[in-house]
Amino acid sequence: MIRTLCSGTPAEQLAAIDANFTSDASFRHTICRVPSFGDVNVPLLGAVNSRWVIGCVYRWYKVLSPRIEVDIESVGMLPF
């Protein structure tokens, strides 16, 4: 999923976000933050939620850095 979000096509990015993020997901980064919120009606756009905004962030990230190489060395699971 990380590779798809960072270097996939816009359609692949959208599919990965839809499959792995809830509609009220949040996103925190050093220079960008998307708070968790559900559907909000925005003129000219219609219903928008935080998952949609996160998709916009990843799309813009790809515009800023079009050639990303990602290497995953290990994965850890956090207990709930």
All heavy atoms as a GROMACS GRO file, in nm:
protein
  621
    1MET      N    1   0.082  -0.119   0.000
    1MET     CA    2   0.000   0.000   0.000
    1MET      C    3   0.087   0.126   0.000
    1MET      O    4   0.055   0.222  -0.069
    1MET     CB    5  -0.093   0.000   0.121
    1MET     CG    6  -0.176   0.127   0.124
    1MET     SD    7  -0.281   0.148   0.265
    1MET     CE    8  -0.173   0.227   0.378
    2ILE      N    9   0.196   0.128   0.075
    2ILE     CA   10   0.281   0.247   0.081
    2ILE      C   11   0.337   0.281  -0.056
    2ILE      O   12   0.337   0.396  -0.098
    2ILE     CB   13   0.396   0.228   0.183
    2ILE    CG1   14   0.339   0.213   0.324
    2ILE    CG2   15   0.495   0.344   0.177
    2ILE    CD1   16   0.260   0.330   0.375
    3ARG      N   17   0.383   0.180  -0.129
    3ARG     CA   18   0.434   0.204  -0.264
    3ARG      C   19   0.326   0.264  -0.354
    3ARG      O   20   0.351   0.354  -0.432
    3ARG     CB   21   0.487   0.075  -0.324
    3ARG     CG   22   0.620   0.034  -0.270
    3ARG     CD   23   0.679  -0.081  -0.349
    3ARG     NE   24   0.804  -0.120  -0.290
    3ARG     CZ   25   0.820  -0.227  -0.212
    3ARG    NH1   26   0.720  -0.306  -0.188
    3ARG    NH2   27   0.938  -0.254  -0.160
    4THR      N   28   0.206   0.211  -0.343
    4THR     CA   29   0.095   0.260  -0.426
    4THR      C   30   0.064   0.405  -0.392
    4THR      O   31   0.042   0.487  -0.482
    4THR     CB   32  -0.029   0.173  -0.407
    4THR    OG1   33   0.005   0.038  -0.436
    4THR    CG2   34  -0.142   0.217  -0.497
    5LEU      N   35   0.060   0.439  -0.263
    5LEU     CA   36   0.029   0.577  -0.224
    5LEU      C   37   0.136   0.675  -0.271
    5LEU      O   38   0.105   0.787  -0.310
    5LEU     CB   39   0.015   0.587  -0.072
    5LEU     CG   40  -0.109   0.522  -0.012
    5LEU    CD1   41  -0.103   0.529   0.139
    5LEU    CD2   42  -0.235   0.586  -0.064
    6CYS      N   43   0.262   0.633  -0.267
    6CYS     CA   44   0.372   0.724  -0.302
    6CYS      C   45   0.402   0.728  -0.451
    6CYS      O   46   0.447   0.830  -0.501
    6CYS     CB   47   0.498   0.684  -0.226
    6CYS     SG   48   0.484   0.704  -0.048
    7SER      N   49   0.382   0.617  -0.522
    7SER     CA   50   0.426   0.615  -0.661
    7SER      C   51   0.324   0.555  -0.759
    7SER      O   52   0.356   0.539  -0.876
    7SER     CB   53   0.559   0.540  -0.673
    7SER     OG   54   0.546   0.408  -0.627
    8GLY      N   55   0.204   0.526  -0.714
    8GLY     CA   56   0.103   0.472  -0.803
    8GLY      C   57   0.038   0.579  -0.889
    8GLY      O   58   0.059   0.698  -0.870
    9THR      N   59  -0.041   0.534  -0.985
    9THR     CA   60  -0.118   0.628  -1.066
    9THR      C   61  -0.226   0.692  -0.979
    9THR      O   62  -0.258   0.639  -0.871
    9THR     CB   63  -0.185   0.556  -1.184
    9THR    OG1   64  -0.283   0.465  -1.131
    9THR    CG2   65  -0.083   0.481  -1.268
   10PRO      N   66  -0.286   0.801  -1.021
   10PRO     CA   67  -0.395   0.860  -0.943
   10PRO      C   68  -0.508   0.761  -0.914
   10PRO      O   69  -0.561   0.757  -0.803
   10PRO     CB   70  -0.442   0.976  -1.029
   10PRO     CG   71  -0.321   1.018  -1.104
   10PRO     CD   72  -0.248   0.890  -1.133
   11ALA      N   73  -0.542   0.677  -1.011
   11ALA     CA   74  -0.648   0.578  -0.989
   11ALA      C   75  -0.605   0.473  -0.885
   11ALA      O   76  -0.684   0.431  -0.800
   11ALA     CB   77  -0.684   0.510  -1.120
   12GLU      N   78  -0.478   0.431  -0.890
   12GLU     CA   79  -0.427   0.335  -0.792
   12GLU      C   80  -0.421   0.396  -0.653
   12GLU      O   81  -0.454   0.330  -0.553
   12GLU     CB   82  -0.288   0.286  -0.832
   12GLU     CG   83  -0.287   0.198  -0.955
   12GLU     CD   84  -0.147   0.169  -1.006
   12GLU    OE1   85  -0.054   0.248  -0.980
   12GLU    OE2   86  -0.133   0.067  -1.075
   13GLN      N   87  -0.380   0.524  -0.645
   13GLN     CA   88  -0.379   0.593  -0.516
   13GLN      C   89  -0.519   0.598  -0.456
   13GLN      O   90  -0.538   0.567  -0.338
   13GLN     CB   91  -0.326   0.736  -0.531
   13GLN     CG   92  -0.178   0.747  -0.549
   13GLN     CD   93  -0.136   0.891  -0.565
   13GLN    OE1   94  -0.202   0.971  -0.632
   13GLN    NE2   95  -0.023   0.927  -0.506
   14LEU      N   96  -0.615   0.637  -0.536
   14LEU     CA   97  -0.753   0.646  -0.490
   14LEU      C   98  -0.805   0.511  -0.443
   14LEU      O   99  -0.868   0.500  -0.337
   14LEU     CB  100  -0.842   0.702  -0.600
   14LEU     CG  101  -0.989   0.722  -0.565
   14LEU    CD1  102  -1.005   0.819  -0.449
   14LEU    CD2  103  -1.066   0.771  -0.686
   15ALA      N  104  -0.777   0.405  -0.519
   15ALA     CA  105  -0.821   0.272  -0.480
   15ALA      C  106  -0.757   0.227  -0.349
   15ALA      O  107  -0.824   0.168  -0.262
   15ALA     CB  108  -0.789   0.171  -0.591
   16ALA      N  109  -0.629   0.257  -0.330
   16ALA     CA  110  -0.560   0.221  -0.205
   16ALA      C  111  -0.617   0.298  -0.087
   16ALA      O  112  -0.636   0.241   0.022
   16ALA     CB  113  -0.410   0.246  -0.218
   17ILE      N  114  -0.645   0.425  -0.107
   17ILE     CA  115  -0.702   0.506   0.002
   17ILE      C  116  -0.842   0.458   0.036
   17ILE      O  117  -0.876   0.443   0.153
   17ILE     CB  118  -0.698   0.656  -0.036
   17ILE    CG1  119  -0.554   0.706  -0.033
   17ILE    CG2  120  -0.785   0.739   0.058
   17ILE    CD1  121  -0.533   0.842  -0.089
   18ASP      N  122  -0.923   0.431  -0.064
   18ASP     CA  123  -1.059   0.382  -0.040
   18ASP      C  124  -1.058   0.248   0.032
   18ASP      O  125  -1.143   0.221   0.116
   18ASP     CB  126  -1.138   0.371  -0.170
   18ASP     CG  127  -1.183   0.507  -0.223
   18ASP    OD1  128  -1.181   0.605  -0.145
   18ASP    OD2  129  -1.219   0.515  -0.341
   19ALA      N  130  -0.962   0.162   0.001
   19ALA     CA  131  -0.956   0.028   0.060
   19ALA      C  132  -0.897   0.028   0.201
   19ALA      O  133  -0.929  -0.060   0.282
   19ALA     CB  134  -0.874  -0.064  -0.029
   20ASN      N  135  -0.813   0.126   0.234
   20ASN     CA  136  -0.738   0.120   0.359
   20ASN      C  137  -0.764   0.232   0.459
   20ASN      O  138  -0.712   0.228   0.569
   20ASN     CB  139  -0.588   0.114   0.328
   20ASN     CG  140  -0.551  -0.012   0.256
   20ASN    OD1  141  -0.548  -0.118   0.313
   20ASN    ND2  142  -0.523   0.000   0.126
   21PHE      N  143  -0.839   0.334   0.419
   21PHE     CA  144  -0.868   0.446   0.508
   21PHE      C  145  -1.018   0.455   0.530
   21PHE      O  146  -1.095   0.437   0.436
   21PHE     CB  147  -0.821   0.579   0.447
   21PHE     CG  148  -0.672   0.599   0.446
   21PHE    CD1  149  -0.591   0.530   0.356
   21PHE    CD2  150  -0.612   0.688   0.533
   21PHE    CE1  151  -0.455   0.549   0.353
   21PHE    CE2  152  -0.476   0.708   0.530
   21PHE     CZ  153  -0.396   0.638   0.441
   22THR      N  154  -1.060   0.485   0.651
   22THR     CA  155  -1.202   0.511   0.676
   22THR      C  156  -1.235   0.651   0.627
   22THR      O  157  -1.146   0.734   0.606
   22THR     CB  158  -1.236   0.499   0.826
   22THR    OG1  159  -1.162   0.598   0.898
   22THR    CG2  160  -1.204   0.360   0.879
   23SER      N  161  -1.363   0.679   0.611
   23SER     CA  162  -1.404   0.810   0.559
   23SER      C  163  -1.370   0.924   0.656
   23SER      O  164  -1.362   1.040   0.615
   23SER     CB  165  -1.553   0.812   0.527
   23SER     OG  166  -1.627   0.788   0.644
   24ASP      N  167  -1.347   0.892   0.783
   24ASP     CA  168  -1.313   0.996   0.881
   24ASP      C  169  -1.169   0.979   0.932
   24ASP      O  170  -1.138   1.011   1.046
   24ASP     CB  171  -1.413   0.997   0.996
   24ASP     CG  172  -1.414   0.867   1.074
   24ASP    OD1  173  -1.358   0.766   1.026
   24ASP    OD2  174  -1.471   0.865   1.184
   25ALA      N  175  -1.080   0.929   0.847
   25ALA     CA  176  -0.940   0.910   0.884
   25ALA      C  177  -0.871   1.044   0.906
   25ALA      O  178  -0.916   1.147   0.855
   25ALA     CB  179  -0.867   0.833   0.773
   26SER      N  180  -0.764   1.042   0.984
   26SER     CA  181  -0.684   1.163   1.002
   26SER      C  182  -0.543   1.136   0.951
   26SER      O  183  -0.503   1.021   0.931
   26SER     CB  184  -0.681   1.206   1.148
   26SER     OG  185  -0.616   1.108   1.227
   27PHE      N  186  -0.466   1.243   0.930
   27PHE     CA  187  -0.332   1.233   0.874
   27PHE      C  188  -0.246   1.338   0.942
   27PHE      O  189  -0.283   1.454   0.949
   27PHE     CB  190  -0.340   1.258   0.723
   27PHE     CG  191  -0.208   1.256   0.652
   27PHE    CD1  192  -0.152   1.138   0.610
   27PHE    CD2  193  -0.142   1.375   0.624
   27PHE    CE1  194  -0.031   1.136   0.543
   27PHE    CE2  195  -0.021   1.374   0.556
   27PHE     CZ  196   0.035   1.255   0.515
   28ARG      N  197  -0.130   1.296   0.994
   28ARG     CA  198  -0.038   1.391   1.056
   28ARG      C  199   0.101   1.375   0.997
   28ARG      O  200   0.153   1.264   0.986
   28ARG     CB  201  -0.030   1.366   1.208
   28ARG     CG  202  -0.148   1.418   1.280
   28ARG     CD  203  -0.128   1.401   1.428
   28ARG     NE  204  -0.241   1.321   1.474
   28ARG     CZ  205  -0.246   1.259   1.589
   28ARG    NH1  206  -0.145   1.264   1.671
   28ARG    NH2  207  -0.351   1.191   1.622
   29HIS      N  208   0.157   1.486   0.960
   29HIS     CA  209   0.293   1.491   0.905
   29HIS      C  210   0.355   1.619   0.957
   29HIS      O  211   0.285   1.708   1.004
   29HIS     CB  212   0.286   1.490   0.752
   29HIS     CG  213   0.420   1.479   0.687
   29HIS    ND1  214   0.498   1.588   0.660
   29HIS    CD2  215   0.488   1.370   0.644
   29HIS    CE1  216   0.610   1.548   0.603
   29HIS    NE2  217   0.606   1.416   0.591
   30THR      N  218   0.485   1.630   0.948
   30THR     CA  219   0.555   1.748   0.998
   30THR      C  220   0.504   1.877   0.935
   30THR      O  221   0.491   1.978   1.003
   30THR     CB  222   0.706   1.734   0.972
   30THR    OG1  223   0.750   1.608   1.022
   30THR    CG2  224   0.783   1.845   1.038
   31ILE      N  225   0.472   1.874   0.806
   31ILE     CA  226   0.431   1.997   0.738
   31ILE      C  227   0.284   1.998   0.696
   31ILE      O  228   0.239   2.095   0.636
   31ILE     CB  229   0.520   2.025   0.616
   31ILE    CG1  230   0.511   1.910   0.515
   31ILE    CG2  231   0.664   2.048   0.657
   31ILE    CD1  232   0.577   1.939   0.383
   32CYS      N  233   0.211   1.892   0.726
   32CYS     CA  234   0.072   1.884   0.681
   32CYS      C  235  -0.010   1.804   0.781
   32CYS      O  236   0.035   1.703   0.834
   32CYS     CB  237   0.069   1.816   0.544
   32CYS     SG  238  -0.096   1.793   0.478
   33ARG      N  239  -0.132   1.850   0.806
   33ARG     CA  240  -0.222   1.779   0.897
   33ARG      C  241  -0.364   1.783   0.841
   33ARG      O  242  -0.411   1.887   0.798
   33ARG     CB  243  -0.221   1.846   1.034
   33ARG     CG  244  -0.312   1.779   1.134
   33ARG     CD  245  -0.298   1.846   1.272
   33ARG     NE  246  -0.388   1.784   1.364
   33ARG     CZ  247  -0.513   1.822   1.386
   33ARG    NH1  248  -0.562   1.925   1.321
   33ARG    NH2  249  -0.589   1.760   1.472
   34VAL      N  250  -0.430   1.666   0.843
   34VAL     CA  251  -0.570   1.656   0.803
   34VAL      C  252  -0.646   1.602   0.923
   34VAL      O  253  -0.623   1.487   0.963
   34VAL     CB  254  -0.589   1.563   0.681
   34VAL    CG1  255  -0.737   1.551   0.647
   34VAL    CG2  256  -0.510   1.611   0.562
   35PRO      N  257  -0.732   1.681   0.984
   35PRO     CA  258  -0.809   1.632   1.098
   35PRO      C  259  -0.917   1.534   1.052
   35PRO      O  260  -0.958   1.532   0.937
   35PRO     CB  261  -0.871   1.758   1.157
   35PRO     CG  262  -0.881   1.852   1.043
   35PRO     CD  263  -0.766   1.821   0.952
   36SER      N  264  -0.962   1.454   1.145
   36SER     CA  265  -1.069   1.358   1.117
   36SER      C  266  -1.203   1.431   1.108
   36SER      O  267  -1.239   1.507   1.198
   36SER     CB  268  -1.074   1.255   1.229
   36SER     OG  269  -1.187   1.173   1.214
   37PHE      N  270  -1.275   1.412   0.996
   37PHE     CA  271  -1.410   1.466   0.986
   37PHE      C  272  -1.488   1.386   0.883
   37PHE      O  273  -1.434   1.330   0.789
   37PHE     CB  274  -1.410   1.616   0.950
   37PHE     CG  275  -1.351   1.652   0.816
   37PHE    CD1  276  -1.432   1.663   0.704
   37PHE    CD2  277  -1.215   1.675   0.802
   37PHE    CE1  278  -1.380   1.697   0.580
   37PHE    CE2  279  -1.161   1.709   0.679
   37PHE     CZ  280  -1.244   1.720   0.568
   38GLY      N  281  -1.618   1.377   0.906
   38GLY     CA  282  -1.708   1.305   0.815
   38GLY      C  283  -1.751   1.393   0.700
   38GLY      O  284  -1.693   1.499   0.675
   39ASP      N  285  -1.852   1.350   0.630
   39ASP     CA  286  -1.900   1.422   0.513
   39ASP      C  287  -1.943   1.565   0.545
   39ASP      O  288  -2.020   1.588   0.638
   39ASP     CB  289  -2.018   1.349   0.449
   39ASP     CG  290  -1.974   1.222   0.380
   39ASP    OD1  291  -1.853   1.206   0.354
   39ASP    OD2  292  -2.060   1.138   0.350
   40VAL      N  293  -1.889   1.658   0.468
   40VAL     CA  294  -1.923   1.800   0.477
   40VAL      C  295  -1.957   1.844   0.335
   40VAL      O  296  -1.884   1.813   0.241
   40VAL     CB  297  -1.804   1.882   0.531
   40VAL    CG1  298  -1.835   2.030   0.528
   40VAL    CG2  299  -1.766   1.838   0.670
   41ASN      N  300  -2.066   1.915   0.319
   41ASN     CA  301  -2.105   1.965   0.187
   41ASN      C  302  -2.026   2.090   0.153
   41ASN      O  303  -2.032   2.189   0.225
   41ASN     CB  304  -2.255   1.995   0.184
   41ASN     CG  305  -2.326   1.912   0.082
   41ASN    OD1  306  -2.264   1.852  -0.004
   41ASN    ND2  307  -2.457   1.910   0.090
   42VAL      N  308  -1.954   2.086   0.042
   42VAL     CA  309  -1.874   2.199  -0.004
   42VAL      C  310  -1.929   2.242  -0.139
   42VAL      O  311  -1.943   2.159  -0.229
   42VAL     CB  312  -1.725   2.159  -0.016
   42VAL    CG1  313  -1.642   2.273  -0.072
   42VAL    CG2  314  -1.670   2.113   0.117
   43PRO      N  315  -1.960   2.371  -0.155
   43PRO     CA  316  -2.012   2.417  -0.283
   43PRO      C  317  -1.917   2.380  -0.398
   43PRO      O  318  -1.796   2.387  -0.385
   43PRO     CB  319  -2.019   2.569  -0.267
   43PRO     CG  320  -2.030   2.591  -0.120
   43PRO     CD  321  -1.952   2.480  -0.057
   44LEU      N  322  -1.973   2.336  -0.507
   44LEU     CA  323  -1.904   2.295  -0.629
   44LEU      C  324  -1.833   2.160  -0.618
   44LEU      O  325  -1.795   2.102  -0.719
   44LEU     CB  326  -1.804   2.400  -0.678
   44LEU     CG  327  -1.859   2.539  -0.704
   44LEU    CD1  328  -1.746   2.635  -0.742
   44LEU    CD2  329  -1.965   2.537  -0.814
   45LEU      N  330  -1.812   2.108  -0.497
   45LEU     CA  331  -1.746   1.979  -0.480
   45LEU      C  332  -1.842   1.871  -0.431
   45LEU      O  333  -1.820   1.753  -0.455
   45LEU     CB  334  -1.629   1.989  -0.382
   45LEU     CG  335  -1.510   2.072  -0.426
   45LEU    CD1  336  -1.405   2.077  -0.316
   45LEU    CD2  337  -1.449   2.017  -0.553
   46GLY      N  338  -1.944   1.911  -0.360
   46GLY     CA  339  -2.036   1.814  -0.302
   46GLY      C  340  -1.988   1.767  -0.166
   46GLY      O  341  -1.924   1.841  -0.093
   47ALA      N  342  -2.015   1.640  -0.133
   47ALA     CA  343  -1.976   1.585  -0.003
   47ALA      C  344  -1.826   1.556  -0.002
   47ALA      O  345  -1.773   1.489  -0.089
   47ALA     CB  346  -2.054   1.459   0.026
   48VAL      N  347  -1.757   1.609   0.097
   48VAL     CA  348  -1.613   1.593   0.114
   48VAL      C  349  -1.589   1.542   0.255
   48VAL      O  350  -1.653   1.588   0.349
   48VAL     CB  351  -1.540   1.728   0.092
   48VAL    CG1  352  -1.395   1.720   0.128
   48VAL    CG2  353  -1.557   1.775  -0.052
   49ASN      N  354  -1.497   1.447   0.269
   49ASN     CA  355  -1.459   1.400   0.402
   49ASN      C  356  -1.306   1.397   0.412
   49ASN      O  357  -1.236   1.427   0.316
   49ASN     CB  358  -1.520   1.263   0.432
   49ASN     CG  359  -1.486   1.159   0.328
   49ASN    OD1  360  -1.374   1.155   0.279
   49ASN    ND2  361  -1.582   1.076   0.293
   50SER      N  362  -1.254   1.363   0.530
   50SER     CA  363  -1.110   1.369   0.549
   50SER      C  364  -1.036   1.268   0.460
   50SER      O  365  -0.923   1.294   0.419
   50SER     CB  366  -1.073   1.349   0.697
   50SER     OG  367  -1.125   1.230   0.748
   51ARG      N  368  -1.097   1.154   0.427
   51ARG     CA  369  -1.033   1.059   0.336
   51ARG      C  370  -1.010   1.125   0.199
   51ARG      O  371  -0.906   1.106   0.138
   51ARG     CB  372  -1.116   0.932   0.323
   51ARG     CG  373  -1.056   0.833   0.226
   51ARG     CD  374  -1.128   0.701   0.224
   51ARG     NE  375  -1.269   0.715   0.202
   51ARG     CZ  376  -1.356   0.615   0.218
   51ARG    NH1  377  -1.315   0.497   0.258
   51ARG    NH2  378  -1.484   0.635   0.195
   52TRP      N  379  -1.106   1.202   0.152
   52TRP     CA  380  -1.092   1.272   0.024
   52TRP      C  381  -0.975   1.371   0.029
   52TRP      O  382  -0.896   1.380  -0.065
   52TRP     CB  383  -1.222   1.343  -0.009
   52TRP     CG  384  -1.222   1.413  -0.141
   52TRP    CD1  385  -1.248   1.358  -0.264
   52TRP    CD2  386  -1.191   1.550  -0.166
   52TRP    NE1  387  -1.237   1.454  -0.362
   52TRP    CE2  388  -1.202   1.573  -0.304
   52TRP    CE3  389  -1.158   1.657  -0.083
   52TRP    CZ2  390  -1.179   1.697  -0.362
   52TRP    CZ3  391  -1.134   1.781  -0.141
   52TRP    CH2  392  -1.146   1.800  -0.278
   53VAL      N  393  -0.964   1.444   0.141
   53VAL     CA  394  -0.855   1.541   0.156
   53VAL      C  395  -0.720   1.469   0.162
   53VAL      O  396  -0.622   1.514   0.102
   53VAL     CB  397  -0.877   1.630   0.280
   53VAL    CG1  398  -0.760   1.725   0.301
   53VAL    CG2  399  -1.007   1.708   0.268
   54ILE      N  400  -0.714   1.355   0.230
   54ILE     CA  401  -0.591   1.277   0.236
   54ILE      C  402  -0.551   1.234   0.094
   54ILE      O  403  -0.434   1.237   0.057
   54ILE     CB  404  -0.606   1.156   0.330
   54ILE    CG1  405  -0.617   1.206   0.475
   54ILE    CG2  406  -0.489   1.059   0.315
   54ILE    CD1  407  -0.658   1.098   0.574
   55GLY      N  408  -0.648   1.196   0.013
   55GLY     CA  409  -0.620   1.162  -0.126
   55GLY      C  410  -0.559   1.279  -0.201
   55GLY      O  411  -0.466   1.262  -0.281
   56CYS      N  412  -0.609   1.399  -0.175
   56CYS     CA  413  -0.553   1.520  -0.238
   56CYS      C  414  -0.409   1.542  -0.192
   56CYS      O  415  -0.324   1.582  -0.272
   56CYS     CB  416  -0.638   1.642  -0.205
   56CYS     SG  417  -0.801   1.638  -0.279
   57VAL      N  418  -0.380   1.516  -0.065
   57VAL     CA  419  -0.244   1.532  -0.013
   57VAL      C  420  -0.149   1.437  -0.084
   57VAL      O  421  -0.041   1.477  -0.129
   57VAL     CB  422  -0.241   1.509   0.140
   57VAL    CG1  423  -0.098   1.497   0.191
   57VAL    CG2  424  -0.315   1.618   0.214
   58TYR      N  425  -0.188   1.310  -0.097
   58TYR     CA  426  -0.101   1.214  -0.164
   58TYR      C  427  -0.084   1.246  -0.313
   58TYR      O  428   0.024   1.227  -0.369
   58TYR     CB  429  -0.152   1.071  -0.146
   58TYR     CG  430  -0.104   1.010  -0.017
   58TYR    CD1  431  -0.190   0.997   0.092
   58TYR    CD2  432   0.027   0.966  -0.002
   58TYR    CE1  433  -0.146   0.942   0.211
   58TYR    CE2  434   0.072   0.912   0.116
   58TYR     CZ  435  -0.015   0.900   0.222
   58TYR     OH  436   0.030   0.846   0.340
   59ARG      N  437  -0.188   1.295  -0.376
   59ARG     CA  438  -0.175   1.333  -0.517
   59ARG      C  439  -0.078   1.450  -0.531
   59ARG      O  440   0.006   1.452  -0.620
   59ARG     CB  441  -0.312   1.370  -0.574
   59ARG     CG  442  -0.300   1.410  -0.716
   59ARG     CD  443  -0.393   1.356  -0.818
   59ARG     NE  444  -0.468   1.239  -0.788
   59ARG     CZ  445  -0.597   1.226  -0.818
   59ARG    NH1  446  -0.661   1.323  -0.876
   59ARG    NH2  447  -0.660   1.114  -0.794
   60TRP      N  448  -0.088   1.549  -0.443
   60TRP     CA  449   0.002   1.664  -0.448
   60TRP      C  450   0.144   1.621  -0.415
   60TRP      O  451   0.241   1.668  -0.475
   60TRP     CB  452  -0.046   1.773  -0.351
   60TRP     CG  453   0.037   1.896  -0.356
   60TRP    CD1  454   0.112   1.949  -0.256
   60TRP    CD2  455   0.058   1.983  -0.468
   60TRP    NE1  456   0.177   2.062  -0.298
   60TRP    CE2  457   0.145   2.085  -0.428
   60TRP    CE3  458   0.010   1.983  -0.599
   60TRP    CZ2  459   0.187   2.187  -0.513
   60TRP    CZ3  460   0.051   2.084  -0.684
   60TRP    CH2  461   0.138   2.185  -0.641
   61TYR      N  462   0.160   1.528  -0.322
   61TYR     CA  463   0.291   1.474  -0.286
   61TYR      C  464   0.358   1.414  -0.410
   61TYR      O  465   0.476   1.433  -0.434
   61TYR     CB  466   0.275   1.369  -0.177
   61TYR     CG  467   0.401   1.297  -0.139
   61TYR    CD1  468   0.503   1.362  -0.070
   61TYR    CD2  469   0.418   1.163  -0.171
   61TYR    CE1  470   0.618   1.296  -0.034
   61TYR    CE2  471   0.534   1.096  -0.136
   61TYR     CZ  472   0.633   1.164  -0.067
   61TYR     OH  473   0.747   1.097  -0.032
   62LYS      N  474   0.280   1.343  -0.489
   62LYS     CA  475   0.334   1.283  -0.610
   62LYS      C  476   0.373   1.390  -0.713
   62LYS      O  477   0.470   1.373  -0.787
   62LYS     CB  478   0.235   1.185  -0.672
   62LYS     CG  479   0.298   1.110  -0.784
   62LYS     CD  480   0.224   0.987  -0.821
   62LYS     CE  481   0.301   0.924  -0.934
   62LYS     NZ  482   0.227   0.848  -1.022
   63VAL      N  483   0.301   1.499  -0.719
   63VAL     CA  484   0.336   1.609  -0.809
   63VAL      C  485   0.470   1.670  -0.765
   63VAL      O  486   0.558   1.697  -0.847
   63VAL     CB  487   0.226   1.718  -0.811
   63VAL    CG1  488   0.274   1.842  -0.882
   63VAL    CG2  489   0.100   1.663  -0.877
   64LEU      N  490   0.486   1.688  -0.634
   64LEU     CA  491   0.610   1.747  -0.582
   64LEU      C  492   0.729   1.652  -0.595
   64LEU      O  493   0.842   1.697  -0.615
   64LEU     CB  494   0.592   1.785  -0.434
   64LEU     CG  495   0.494   1.897  -0.405
   64LEU    CD1  496   0.478   1.915  -0.256
   64LEU    CD2  497   0.540   2.027  -0.469
   65SER      N  498   0.704   1.523  -0.580
   65SER     CA  499   0.811   1.422  -0.587
   65SER      C  500   0.768   1.309  -0.680
   65SER      O  501   0.724   1.204  -0.633
   65SER     CB  502   0.838   1.367  -0.447
   65SER     OG  503   0.872   1.470  -0.358
   66PRO      N  504   0.778   1.328  -0.810
   66PRO     CA  505   0.725   1.229  -0.904
   66PRO      C  506   0.800   1.097  -0.909
   66PRO      O  507   0.745   0.996  -0.950
   66PRO     CB  508   0.732   1.300  -1.040
   66PRO     CG  509   0.834   1.405  -1.023
   66PRO     CD  510   0.832   1.443  -0.879
   67ARG      N  511   0.926   1.095  -0.867
   67ARG     CA  512   1.004   0.970  -0.872
   67ARG      C  513   1.042   0.929  -0.731
   67ARG      O  514   1.145   0.970  -0.679
   67ARG     CB  515   1.127   0.989  -0.958
   67ARG     CG  516   1.089   1.029  -1.102
   67ARG     CD  517   1.207   1.040  -1.190
   67ARG     NE  518   1.239   0.904  -1.235
   67ARG     CZ  519   1.355   0.871  -1.287
   67ARG    NH1  520   1.449   0.959  -1.303
   67ARG    NH2  521   1.377   0.747  -1.326
   68ILE      N  522   0.961   0.847  -0.670
   68ILE     CA  523   0.982   0.801  -0.534
   68ILE      C  524   1.026   0.654  -0.537
   68ILE      O  525   0.966   0.572  -0.607
   68ILE     CB  526   0.852   0.811  -0.451
   68ILE    CG1  527   0.801   0.954  -0.449
   68ILE    CG2  528   0.871   0.757  -0.311
   68ILE    CD1  529   0.884   1.049  -0.370
   69GLU      N  530   1.129   0.622  -0.462
   69GLU     CA  531   1.169   0.483  -0.443
   69GLU      C  532   1.149   0.449  -0.297
   69GLU      O  533   1.205   0.515  -0.210
   69GLU     CB  534   1.314   0.463  -0.485
   69GLU     CG  535   1.335   0.476  -0.635
   69GLU     CD  536   1.476   0.443  -0.676
   69GLU    OE1  537   1.542   0.364  -0.604
   69GLU    OE2  538   1.519   0.495  -0.778
   70VAL      N  539   1.069   0.347  -0.272
   70VAL     CA  540   1.036   0.307  -0.136
   70VAL      C  541   1.091   0.168  -0.110
   70VAL      O  542   1.074   0.078  -0.193
   70VAL     CB  543   0.883   0.308  -0.114
   70VAL    CG1  544   0.848   0.261   0.025
   70VAL    CG2  545   0.827   0.446  -0.140
   71ASP      N  546   1.157   0.150   0.003
   71ASP     CA  547   1.206   0.020   0.043
   71ASP      C  548   1.156  -0.008   0.184
   71ASP      O  549   1.179   0.070   0.275
   71ASP     CB  550   1.359   0.019   0.039
   71ASP     CG  551   1.417  -0.119   0.062
   71ASP    OD1  552   1.346  -0.218   0.032
   71ASP    OD2  553   1.532  -0.127   0.110
   72ILE      N  554   1.085  -0.118   0.200
   72ILE     CA  555   1.030  -0.156   0.330
   72ILE      C  556   1.117  -0.267   0.386
   72ILE      O  557   1.126  -0.375   0.327
   72ILE     CB  558   0.883  -0.200   0.316
   72ILE    CG1  559   0.802  -0.085   0.259
   72ILE    CG2  560   0.829  -0.246   0.451
   72ILE    CD1  561   0.664  -0.123   0.216
   73GLU      N  562   1.181  -0.242   0.499
   73GLU     CA  563   1.272  -0.339   0.558
   73GLU      C  564   1.206  -0.426   0.664
   73GLU      O  565   1.245  -0.539   0.685
   73GLU     CB  566   1.395  -0.269   0.615
   73GLU     CG  567   1.477  -0.200   0.507
   73GLU     CD  568   1.598  -0.129   0.562
   73GLU    OE1  569   1.628  -0.146   0.683
   73GLU    OE2  570   1.662  -0.056   0.487
   74SER      N  571   1.109  -0.371   0.734
   74SER     CA  572   1.040  -0.451   0.836
   74SER      C  573   0.905  -0.388   0.866
   74SER      O  574   0.880  -0.272   0.834
   74SER     CB  575   1.123  -0.461   0.964
   74SER     OG  576   1.132  -0.334   1.026
   75VAL      N  577   0.820  -0.466   0.927
   75VAL     CA  578   0.686  -0.422   0.964
   75VAL      C  579   0.663  -0.460   1.110
   75VAL      O  580   0.696  -0.570   1.152
   75VAL     CB  581   0.579  -0.487   0.875
   75VAL    CG1  582   0.440  -0.447   0.919
   75VAL    CG2  583   0.601  -0.451   0.729
   76GLY      N  584   0.608  -0.368   1.185
   76GLY     CA  585   0.576  -0.396   1.326
   76GLY      C  586   0.428  -0.375   1.350
   76GLY      O  587   0.364  -0.291   1.288
   77MET      N  588   0.374  -0.452   1.439
   77MET     CA  589   0.232  -0.440   1.475
   77MET      C  590   0.222  -0.384   1.617
   77MET      O  591   0.292  -0.431   1.707
   77MET     CB  592   0.163  -0.576   1.468
   77MET     CG  593   0.166  -0.640   1.330
   77MET     SD  594   0.078  -0.544   1.208
   77MET     CE  595  -0.088  -0.585   1.249
   78LEU      N  596   0.134  -0.287   1.634
   78LEU     CA  597   0.111  -0.230   1.768
   78LEU      C  598  -0.009  -0.299   1.831
   78LEU      O  599  -0.110  -0.323   1.765
   78LEU     CB  600   0.082  -0.080   1.755
   78LEU     CG  601   0.196   0.005   1.702
   78LEU    CD1  602   0.149   0.149   1.683
   78LEU    CD2  603   0.313   0.002   1.797
   79PRO      N  604   0.000  -0.331   1.959
   79PRO     CA  605  -0.115  -0.393   2.026
   79PRO      C  606  -0.224  -0.289   2.047
   79PRO      O  607  -0.197  -0.170   2.065
   79PRO     CB  608  -0.058  -0.441   2.157
   79PRO     CG  609   0.060  -0.353   2.184
   79PRO     CD  610   0.114  -0.316   2.048
   80PHE      N  611  -0.348  -0.333   2.044
   80PHE     CA  612  -0.460  -0.242   2.067
   80PHE      C  613  -0.507  -0.252   2.208
   80PHE      O  614  -0.509  -0.345   2.274
   80PHE     CB  615  -0.576  -0.273   1.972
   80PHE     CG  616  -0.546  -0.232   1.832
   80PHE    CD1  617  -0.494  -0.319   1.739
   80PHE    CD2  618  -0.566  -0.101   1.793
   80PHE    CE1  619  -0.467  -0.279   1.610
   80PHE    CE2  620  -0.538  -0.059   1.664
   80PHE     CZ  621  -0.488  -0.151   1.574
   0.00000   0.00000   0.00000
